[in-house]
Amino acid sequence: MKKMLIVTAPSGAGKTTIVRHLLKTFENLSFSVSATTRPPREGEVDGKDYYFLTLRKFNNRIKKEAFAEWEEVYPGKFYGTLKSEIEKKWRKKKNVVFDIEVIGATNLKKLYGDRALAIFIKPPSLEELIRRLENRDTENKKTLAERIARAKEELTYENNFDKVLINDQLSVALKEAEQMVIDFMDLEEPKAKKKTKK
């Protein structure tokens, strides 16, 4: 059965770090690239990190029902998952991995049901989450306040998901995430991607 792994969390809880680890660990996982209207951050590549779309192009895809899910995450900033992206991965016999915000994750889980394992990454405390966001140094005061307000709301969604993973000690969280993937995908053990010798 074609499966998907939906990893979600409030901003700053560590979902991207965990997703990157899982992609390195399991060769049958492939990352779903989301579409967004926000501008690229330094070092981000179109088609690899996100599909960067203008608001007009994003709206055209909404009208054509091209998205499995989409949402206006912050005022004027839209994010979505293209159906074509999921189908492309499944055609290649890969299980799809999502690093996605909470509402989008909820909608994907509703849409794909038992084909999806939805994992909610939770910080050890709200104070720790705020500290991590402040230490990122990627936000101004206004956007930081927006992220904190949104994170508080998103933390109330944890019961919508199949698994809750507390990211306190990263090494422990990574092992727990690996085990969740093994159990869901009926794997004997993590099949590590081969590392090329330098």
C-alpha positions as MATLAB code, in Angstrom:
seq = 'MKKMLIVTAPSGAGKTTIVRHLLKTFENLSFSVSATTRPPREGEVDGKDYYFLTLRKFNNRIKKEAFAEWEEVYPGKFYGTLKSEIEKKWRKKKNVVFDIEVIGATNLKKLYGDRALAIFIKPPSLEELIRRLENRDTENKKTLAERIARAKEELTYENNFDKVLINDQLSVALKEAEQMVIDFMDLEEPKAKKKTKK';
ca = [
       0.000    0.000    0.000;
       1.223    3.504   -0.857;
       1.821    5.271    2.437;
       2.717    8.696    3.758;
       4.352   10.064    6.869;
       2.988   13.410    8.043;
       5.275   15.206   10.503;
       3.859   18.346   12.055;
       4.610   20.690   14.956;
       4.427   24.282   16.044;
       7.241   26.345   14.557;
      10.471   25.754   16.516;
       9.596   22.303   17.884;
      12.152   20.573   15.649;
      10.088   18.835   12.978;
      12.441   19.726   10.111;
      15.458   18.268   11.949;
      13.547   15.034   12.590;
      12.280   14.806    8.994;
      15.808   15.282    7.603;
      17.076   12.507    9.872;
      14.342   10.097    8.744;
      15.040   10.840    5.082;
      18.727   10.014    5.630;
      17.876    6.844    7.558;
      15.227    5.224    5.349;
      15.775    4.842    1.620;
      12.085    4.255    0.828;
      11.065    7.747    2.037;
      10.849   10.743   -0.275;
      10.241   14.356    0.763;
       7.091   16.129   -0.435;
       7.973   19.645   -1.544;
       5.253   22.117   -0.556;
       4.175   25.173   -2.520;
       4.250   28.598   -0.866;
       3.732   32.261   -1.663;
       6.371   33.417    0.815;
       9.705   34.593   -0.590;
      12.676   32.206   -0.434;
      14.995   32.480    2.555;
      18.728   32.630    1.984;
      19.971   29.324    0.557;
      16.515   27.932   -0.287;
      16.106   26.433   -3.762;
      12.891   26.447   -5.806;
      11.666   22.888   -6.375;
      13.867   21.492   -3.617;
      12.872   23.359   -0.440;
       9.548   24.710   -1.747;
       7.795   25.538   -4.987;
       7.807   29.325   -4.722;
       4.639   30.643   -6.401;
       3.176   34.090   -6.844;
      -0.156   34.665   -5.143;
      -1.814   34.682   -8.573;
      -0.352   31.294   -9.550;
      -1.246   29.848   -6.145;
      -4.855   31.026   -6.498;
      -5.059   29.569  -10.012;
      -4.039   26.166   -8.630;
      -6.679   26.454   -5.901;
      -9.326   27.072   -8.594;
      -8.087   24.040  -10.543;
      -8.274   21.913   -7.341;
      -4.595   21.048   -7.749;
      -3.945   20.972   -3.982;
      -4.494   18.053   -1.606;
      -4.539   20.750    1.099;
      -3.721   24.442    1.361;
      -3.952   27.184    3.945;
      -3.201   30.844    4.577;
      -0.767   30.194    7.430;
       0.147   33.829    8.044;
      -1.567   36.898    6.555;
      -0.821   36.853    2.805;
       1.396   33.747    3.092;
      -0.128   30.598    1.649;
       1.200   27.035    1.829;
      -0.128   23.915    0.119;
       0.556   20.343   -1.014;
       0.142   19.666   -4.721;
      -1.631   16.405   -5.563;
       0.830   15.953   -8.438;
       3.738   15.933   -5.952;
       2.218   13.018   -3.987;
       1.403   11.019   -7.131;
       4.908   11.603   -8.509;
       6.470   10.053   -5.372;
       4.081    7.102   -5.349;
       4.785    6.382   -9.040;
       8.441    6.041   -8.035;
       7.347    3.517   -5.350;
       8.375    5.837   -2.525;
       6.498    6.591    0.674;
       5.887   10.327    0.955;
       7.138   12.403    3.901;
       5.622   15.754    4.831;
       7.171   18.496    6.954;
       4.003   20.506    7.297;
       2.146   22.936    9.540;
      -0.596   21.702   11.864;
      -3.796   22.581    9.975;
      -2.431   21.200    6.708;
      -1.390   18.017    8.516;
      -4.901   17.665    9.966;
      -6.422   18.007    6.500;
      -4.011   15.500    4.919;
      -4.744   12.947    7.659;
      -8.489   13.345    7.072;
      -8.011   12.905    3.328;
      -5.663    9.895    3.363;
      -6.779    8.145    6.576;
      -5.041    4.815    7.270;
      -2.529    5.384    4.476;
      -1.016    8.159    6.602;
       0.876    8.137    9.905;
       0.571   11.615   11.437;
       3.190   12.506   14.077;
       2.881   15.635   16.219;
       6.253   16.905   17.473;
       5.859   18.648   20.803;
       8.386   20.822   22.675;
       9.040   19.958   26.340;
       7.361   23.262   27.301;
       6.011   26.454   25.758;
       8.874   28.384   27.402;
      11.428   26.159   25.656;
       9.641   26.625   22.327;
       9.738   30.414   22.728;
      13.445   30.228   23.597;
      14.161   28.195   20.443;
      12.245   30.654   18.266;
      14.113   33.606   19.776;
      17.468   31.869   19.283;
      16.757   31.276   15.585;
      17.234   35.006   15.003;
      15.242   34.814   11.740;
      12.271   36.890   12.897;
      11.588   40.506   13.712;
       9.496   41.359   16.805;
       6.225   41.341   14.855;
       6.736   37.995   13.089;
       8.118   36.419   16.281;
       4.957   37.460   18.144;
       2.846   35.972   15.298;
       4.744   32.665   15.494;
       4.421   32.444   19.294;
       0.680   33.184   19.161;
       0.223   30.571   16.444;
       2.349   28.011   18.327;
       0.156   28.377   21.423;
      -2.906   27.612   19.304;
      -1.239   24.709   17.471;
      -0.253   22.995   20.713;
      -3.963   22.417   21.357;
      -4.171   20.169   18.248;
      -1.987   17.302   19.481;
      -4.923   14.923   20.013;
      -5.749   15.092   16.277;
      -2.729   12.965   15.408;
      -1.727    9.302   15.575;
       1.429    9.831   17.632;
       2.811   12.567   19.870;
       6.600   12.817   20.132;
       8.157   15.105   22.767;
      11.381   16.609   21.415;
      13.335   17.284   24.598;
      16.568   15.353   23.985;
      17.047   15.233   20.215;
      18.890   11.884   20.143;
      16.011   10.215   22.018;
      13.382   11.866   19.806;
      15.183   10.683   16.649;
      15.217    7.055   17.862;
      11.530    7.231   18.787;
      10.677    8.683   15.366;
      12.640    5.873   13.667;
      10.672    3.267   15.611;
       7.356    4.854   14.616;
       8.356    4.620   10.937;
       9.513    0.993   11.316;
       6.222   -0.011   12.945;
       4.005    1.828   10.458;
       5.842    0.663    7.349;
       6.371   -2.899    8.588;
      10.143   -2.710    8.404;
      12.425   -5.089   10.260;
      15.006   -2.385   10.918;
      15.964    0.981    9.456;
      17.446    0.446    6.026;
      20.056    3.159    5.938;
      20.817    4.997    2.748;
      24.239    4.079    1.441;
      26.849    6.712    2.126;
      29.203    7.359   -0.746;
      32.888    7.236    0.096;
      34.722   10.491   -0.348;
];
